[in-house]
Amino acid sequence: MSQKEGIKELKEVLDAVLSTDGLTGLFIKCFKDGAQASDAAIIFSDLMSNPKYMKAIQDINKIGVEVKDLDMNESFDLAADMLKYVKDIVALATQK
């Protein structure tokens, strides 16, 4: 029997992309008032300085193995995380 891979790196990559302090939140905050030339500098600066992105980039090659090894409990765990991300993203996007 093979060893379970777990979903640690997959969760870290999803968090870096989908959380309100991740890439999705960054884009929402920058483009909420429309796209500005200064937004590119803000986005680039955050991408280069945020350790969450650097860790996700390092882990991206590991998630394929984790996805192939998902069991039902891990799938439900990821689905619960996704619902939280959606709720948080909608709240951020609808803030005035």
N, CA, C and O atoms as a DFTB+ gen file, in Angstrom:
384 C
 N C O
     1  1       0.844      -1.176       0.000
     2  2       0.000       0.000       0.000
     3  2       0.894       1.245       0.000
     4  3       1.860       1.327       0.758
     5  1       0.565       2.193      -0.843
     6  2       1.391       3.402      -0.935
     7  2       1.050       4.389       0.173
     8  3      -0.038       4.358       0.749
     9  1       1.991       5.247       0.449
    10  2       1.809       6.254       1.487
    11  2       0.932       7.380       0.947
    12  3       1.058       7.773      -0.213
    13  1       0.038       7.898       1.803
    14  2      -0.818       9.020       1.423
    15  2       0.038      10.263       1.244
    16  3       0.991      10.493       1.989
    17  1      -0.313      11.046       0.260
    18  2       0.431      12.273      -0.021
    19  2      -0.011      13.439       0.856
    20  3       0.810      14.289       1.201
    21  1      -1.284      13.496       1.222
    22  2      -1.791      14.642       1.960
    23  2      -2.118      15.783       1.009
    24  3      -1.974      15.653      -0.207
    25  1      -2.559      16.904       1.575
    26  2      -2.963      18.022       0.728
    27  2      -2.371      19.353       1.204
    28  3      -2.900      20.418       0.885
    29  1      -1.298      19.292       1.948
    30  2      -0.692      20.503       2.516
    31  2      -0.305      21.508       1.433
    32  3      -0.700      22.672       1.505
    33  1       0.457      21.081       0.436
    34  2       0.904      22.002      -0.605
    35  2      -0.268      22.487      -1.448
    36  3      -0.306      23.653      -1.842
    37  1      -1.218      21.612      -1.726
    38  2      -2.403      22.009      -2.492
    39  2      -3.163      23.115      -1.765
    40  3      -3.588      24.090      -2.386
    41  1      -3.335      22.968      -0.463
    42  2      -4.027      23.996       0.323
    43  2      -3.238      25.303       0.341
    44  3      -3.828      26.382       0.298
    45  1      -1.906      25.214       0.404
    46  2      -1.084      26.428       0.393
    47  2      -1.187      27.160      -0.943
    48  3      -1.266      28.388      -0.971
    49  1      -1.186      26.421      -2.044
    50  2      -1.317      27.048      -3.359
    51  2      -2.703      27.674      -3.512
    52  3      -2.822      28.802      -3.991
    53  1      -3.740      26.961      -3.114
    54  2      -5.095      27.523      -3.196
    55  2      -5.216      28.772      -2.340
    56  3      -5.851      29.744      -2.750
    57  1      -4.619      28.761      -1.163
    58  2      -4.667      29.932      -0.291
    59  2      -3.951      31.121      -0.938
    60  3      -4.438      32.250      -0.873
    61  1      -2.815      30.873      -1.550
    62  2      -2.069      31.957      -2.198
    63  2      -2.845      32.557      -3.364
    64  3      -2.718      33.746      -3.655
    65  1      -3.637      31.742      -4.021
    66  2      -4.393      32.229      -5.182
    67  2      -5.760      32.783      -4.786
    68  3      -6.163      33.827      -5.299
    69  1      -6.478      32.117      -3.894
    70  2      -7.887      32.437      -3.669
    71  2      -8.208      33.249      -2.424
    72  3      -9.327      33.749      -2.303
    73  1      -7.285      33.396      -1.507
    74  2      -7.621      34.107      -0.263
    75  2      -7.674      35.617      -0.490
    76  3      -7.163      36.136      -1.483
    77  1      -8.304      36.299       0.455
    78  2      -8.412      37.756       0.341
    79  2      -7.060      38.441       0.520
    80  3      -6.883      39.579       0.086
    81  1      -6.107      37.762       1.151
    82  2      -4.750      38.323       1.219
    83  2      -3.828      37.642       0.212
    84  3      -2.606      37.768       0.289
    85  1      -4.426      36.922      -0.732
    86  2      -3.694      36.276      -1.808
    87  2      -3.910      37.015      -3.121
    88  3      -4.266      38.193      -3.130
    89  1      -3.694      36.324      -4.212
    90  2      -3.753      36.927      -5.534
    91  2      -5.146      37.467      -5.875
    92  3      -5.266      38.566      -6.415
    93  1      -6.184      36.713      -5.567
    94  2      -7.548      37.166      -5.855
    95  2      -7.869      38.445      -5.093
    96  3      -8.405      39.396      -5.663
    97  1      -7.543      38.465      -3.813
    98  2      -7.779      39.667      -3.013
    99  2      -6.993      40.852      -3.526
   100  3      -7.498      41.974      -3.548
   101  1      -5.758      40.613      -3.939
   102  2      -4.918      41.675      -4.477
   103  2      -5.562      42.293      -5.718
   104  3      -5.634      43.516      -5.840
   105  1      -6.028      41.447      -6.635
   106  2      -6.668      41.955      -7.845
   107  2      -7.963      42.703      -7.530
   108  3      -8.235      43.746      -8.125
   109  1      -8.754      42.184      -6.609
   110  2      -9.995      42.869      -6.237
   111  2      -9.691      44.252      -5.669
   112  3     -10.324      45.237      -6.050
   113  1      -8.726      44.322      -4.761
   114  2      -8.378      45.607      -4.149
   115  2      -7.828      46.589      -5.183
   116  3      -8.167      47.772      -5.155
   117  1      -6.993      46.111      -6.083
   118  2      -6.381      47.001      -7.069
   119  2      -7.384      47.477      -8.117
   120  3      -7.350      48.642      -8.512
   121  1      -8.263      46.608      -8.568
   122  2      -9.140      46.942      -9.688
   123  2     -10.537      47.389      -9.264
   124  3     -11.393      47.629     -10.115
   125  1     -10.774      47.501      -7.961
   126  2     -12.099      47.878      -7.475
   127  2     -12.525      49.249      -7.991
   128  3     -13.705      49.478      -8.255
   129  1     -11.580      50.142      -8.132
   130  2     -11.881      51.494      -8.621
   131  2     -11.576      51.635     -10.117
   132  3     -11.466      52.748     -10.630
   133  1     -11.442      50.502     -10.807
   134  2     -11.068      50.516     -12.220
   135  2      -9.573      50.280     -12.351
   136  3      -8.812      50.477     -11.403
   137  1      -9.173      49.864     -13.517
   138  2      -7.760      49.580     -13.755
   139  2      -6.980      50.880     -13.921
   140  3      -7.366      51.753     -14.698
   141  1      -5.901      50.996     -13.196
   142  2      -5.021      52.160     -13.250
   143  2      -3.617      51.673     -13.617
   144  3      -3.274      50.514     -13.386
   145  1      -2.832      52.548     -14.178
   146  2      -1.449      52.188     -14.505
   147  2      -0.675      51.832     -13.241
   148  3       0.193      50.960     -13.267
   149  1      -0.986      52.504     -12.139
   150  2      -0.276      52.242     -10.880
   151  2      -0.581      50.861     -10.311
   152  3       0.187      50.345      -9.499
   153  1      -1.692      50.258     -10.729
   154  2      -2.039      48.923     -10.244
   155  2      -0.982      47.897     -10.620
   156  3      -0.700      46.984      -9.843
   157  1      -0.399      48.035     -11.790
   158  2       0.623      47.075     -12.231
   159  2       1.816      47.081     -11.278
   160  3       2.349      46.024     -10.938
   161  1       2.230      48.261     -10.851
   162  2       3.365      48.360      -9.926
   163  2       3.017      47.752      -8.571
   164  3       3.847      47.080      -7.958
   165  1       1.800      47.986      -8.106
   166  2       1.363      47.430      -6.821
   167  2       1.339      45.906      -6.893
   168  3       1.834      45.225      -5.994
   169  1       0.766      45.385      -7.959
   170  2       0.665      43.931      -8.124
   171  2       2.064      43.312      -8.234
   172  3       2.362      42.325      -7.562
   173  1       2.902      43.883      -9.066
   174  2       4.257      43.352      -9.240
   175  2       5.033      43.378      -7.929
   176  3       5.712      42.413      -7.579
   177  1       4.927      44.478      -7.216
   178  2       5.629      44.605      -5.933
   179  2       5.168      43.540      -4.945
   180  3       5.984      42.919      -4.263
   181  1       3.856      43.334      -4.873
   182  2       3.327      42.335      -3.944
   183  2       3.740      40.925      -4.361
   184  3       4.075      40.098      -3.512
   185  1       3.716      40.651      -5.659
   186  2       4.120      39.322      -6.137
   187  2       5.579      39.020      -5.794
   188  3       5.925      37.880      -5.487
   189  1       6.419      40.032      -5.846
   190  2       7.842      39.839      -5.589
   191  2       8.187      39.814      -4.099
   192  3       9.232      39.286      -3.719
   193  1       7.327      40.375      -3.256
   194  2       7.695      40.503      -1.840
   195  2       6.884      39.610      -0.894
   196  3       7.281      39.418       0.256
   197  1       5.786      39.077      -1.346
   198  2       4.920      38.288      -0.473
   199  2       5.429      36.842      -0.411
   200  3       5.425      36.146      -1.427
   201  1       5.863      36.387       0.760
   202  2       6.402      35.015       0.861
   203  2       5.359      33.934       0.556
   204  3       5.712      32.813       0.190
   205  1       4.089      34.270       0.705
   206  2       3.019      33.307       0.393
   207  2       3.087      32.890      -1.082
   208  3       2.882      31.718      -1.401
   209  1       3.371      33.832      -1.974
   210  2       3.456      33.512      -3.405
   211  2       4.701      32.694      -3.715
   212  3       4.655      31.753      -4.508
   213  1       5.801      33.055      -3.092
   214  2       7.043      32.337      -3.344
   215  2       6.914      30.869      -2.919
   216  3       7.375      29.972      -3.626
   217  1       6.289      30.630      -1.768
   218  2       6.068      29.259      -1.287
   219  2       5.156      28.507      -2.252
   220  3       5.403      27.342      -2.565
   221  1       4.100      29.175      -2.725
   222  2       3.167      28.533      -3.660
   223  2       3.865      28.169      -4.969
   224  3       3.622      27.099      -5.528
   225  1       4.721      29.046      -5.449
   226  2       5.450      28.763      -6.686
   227  2       6.368      27.553      -6.493
   228  3       6.496      26.719      -7.389
   229  1       7.000      27.460      -5.330
   230  2       7.867      26.307      -5.049
   231  2       7.059      25.013      -4.956
   232  3       7.541      23.947      -5.341
   233  1       5.826      25.107      -4.442
   234  2       5.008      23.917      -4.204
   235  2       4.159      23.494      -5.400
   236  3       3.589      22.403      -5.386
   237  1       4.063      24.320      -6.424
   238  2       3.130      24.066      -7.521
   239  2       3.370      22.710      -8.191
   240  3       2.419      22.066      -8.634
   241  1       4.613      22.277      -8.269
   242  2       4.881      20.992      -8.925
   243  2       4.486      19.792      -8.069
   244  3       4.438      18.672      -8.577
   245  1       4.203      19.996      -6.794
   246  2       3.824      18.894      -5.909
   247  2       2.320      18.629      -5.905
   248  3       1.883      17.561      -5.477
   249  1       1.525      19.592      -6.379
   250  2       0.078      19.439      -6.205
   251  2      -0.538      18.407      -7.138
   252  3      -1.596      17.859      -6.828
   253  1       0.095      18.131      -8.272
   254  2      -0.437      17.108      -9.171
   255  2      -0.518      15.750      -8.491
   256  3      -1.505      15.028      -8.631
   257  1       0.528      15.414      -7.758
   258  2       0.574      14.141      -7.037
   259  2      -0.501      14.134      -5.938
   260  3      -1.173      13.127      -5.718
   261  1      -0.646      15.273      -5.257
   262  2      -1.646      15.359      -4.193
   263  2      -3.064      15.224      -4.748
   264  3      -3.905      14.559      -4.143
   265  1      -3.330      15.845      -5.885
   266  2      -4.668      15.762      -6.483
   267  2      -4.975      14.326      -6.898
   268  3      -6.089      13.848      -6.687
   269  1      -4.009      13.642      -7.479
   270  2      -4.206      12.247      -7.894
   271  2      -4.483      11.336      -6.700
   272  3      -5.107      10.286      -6.851
   273  1      -4.022      11.732      -5.522
   274  2      -4.119      10.898      -4.329
   275  2      -5.269      11.317      -3.389
   276  3      -5.364      10.805      -2.273
   277  1      -6.131      12.233      -3.825
   278  2      -7.218      12.710      -2.958
   279  2      -8.155      11.580      -2.555
   280  3      -8.507      10.725      -3.368
   281  1      -8.550      11.592      -1.290
   282  2      -9.621      10.698      -0.864
   283  2     -10.849      11.558      -0.574
   284  3     -10.800      12.780      -0.715
   285  1     -11.954      10.918      -0.169
   286  2     -13.204      11.644       0.029
   287  2     -13.089      12.689       1.136
   288  3     -13.601      13.798       0.983
   289  1     -12.439      12.365       2.226
   290  2     -12.300      13.325       3.333
   291  2     -11.500      14.553       2.904
   292  3     -11.860      15.682       3.237
   293  1     -10.421      14.328       2.171
   294  2      -9.620      15.453       1.689
   295  2     -10.419      16.306       0.700
   296  3     -10.308      17.532       0.694
   297  1     -11.213      15.651      -0.122
   298  2     -12.049      16.385      -1.085
   299  2     -13.052      17.272      -0.370
   300  3     -13.249      18.423      -0.758
   301  1     -13.688      16.746       0.673
   302  2     -14.639      17.552       1.445
   303  2     -13.933      18.687       2.173
   304  3     -14.472      19.789       2.279
   305  1     -12.742      18.425       2.670
   306  2     -11.948      19.454       3.336
   307  2     -11.635      20.600       2.361
   308  3     -11.768      21.774       2.709
   309  1     -11.220      20.247       1.149
   310  2     -10.940      21.266       0.135
   311  2     -12.204      22.017      -0.269
   312  3     -12.168      23.233      -0.464
   313  1     -13.316      21.303      -0.396
   314  2     -14.584      21.953      -0.750
   315  2     -14.997      22.961       0.321
   316  3     -15.486      24.043      -0.005
   317  1     -14.807      22.620       1.578
   318  2     -15.128      23.551       2.671
   319  2     -14.246      24.793       2.593
   320  3     -14.717      25.910       2.804
   321  1     -12.970      24.593       2.290
   322  2     -12.065      25.736       2.119
   323  2     -12.530      26.617       0.958
   324  3     -12.538      27.843       1.070
   325  1     -12.911      25.998      -0.139
   326  2     -13.351      26.755      -1.311
   327  2     -14.580      27.602      -0.984
   328  3     -14.670      28.754      -1.409
   329  1     -15.519      27.041      -0.235
   330  2     -16.710      27.808       0.142
   331  2     -16.337      29.012       0.994
   332  3     -16.913      30.088       0.835
   333  1     -15.384      28.839       1.891
   334  2     -14.927      29.967       2.712
   335  2     -14.272      31.033       1.841
   336  3     -14.509      32.226       2.032
   337  1     -13.453      30.608       0.892
   338  2     -12.817      31.572      -0.008
   339  2     -13.871      32.361      -0.788
   340  3     -13.769      33.581      -0.918
   341  1     -14.873      31.666      -1.301
   342  2     -15.920      32.344      -2.073
   343  2     -16.643      33.365      -1.200
   344  3     -16.875      34.496      -1.626
   345  1     -16.998      32.968       0.020
   346  2     -17.676      33.890       0.938
   347  2     -16.812      35.118       1.209
   348  3     -17.301      36.246       1.159
   349  1     -15.545      34.904       1.494
   350  2     -14.631      36.008       1.795
   351  2     -14.398      36.911       0.579
   352  3     -14.318      38.132       0.717
   353  1     -14.291      36.311      -0.606
   354  2     -14.078      37.087      -1.840
   355  2     -15.299      37.952      -2.133
   356  3     -15.158      39.124      -2.484
   357  1     -16.488      37.388      -1.993
   358  2     -17.717      38.158      -2.233
   359  2     -17.801      39.314      -1.238
   360  3     -18.151      40.433      -1.615
   361  1     -17.486      39.052       0.018
   362  2     -17.516      40.116       1.042
   363  2     -16.532      41.220       0.688
   364  3     -16.868      42.398       0.810
   365  1     -15.333      40.871       0.255
   366  2     -14.336      41.867      -0.097
   367  2     -14.772      42.661      -1.339
   368  3     -14.625      43.882      -1.386
   369  1     -15.295      41.969      -2.317
   370  2     -15.694      42.621      -3.567
   371  2     -16.893      43.546      -3.375
   372  3     -17.055      44.507      -4.127
   373  1     -17.720      43.273      -2.393
   374  2     -18.924      44.094      -2.208
   375  2     -18.753      45.168      -1.142
   376  3     -19.676      45.942      -0.891
   377  1     -17.576      45.224      -0.509
   378  2     -17.290      46.298       0.444
   379  2     -17.235      47.620      -0.281
   380  3     -16.783      47.698      -1.423
   381  1     -17.693      48.647       0.379
   382  2     -17.614      49.990      -0.233
   383  2     -16.477      50.758       0.327
   384  3     -16.253      51.903      -0.065
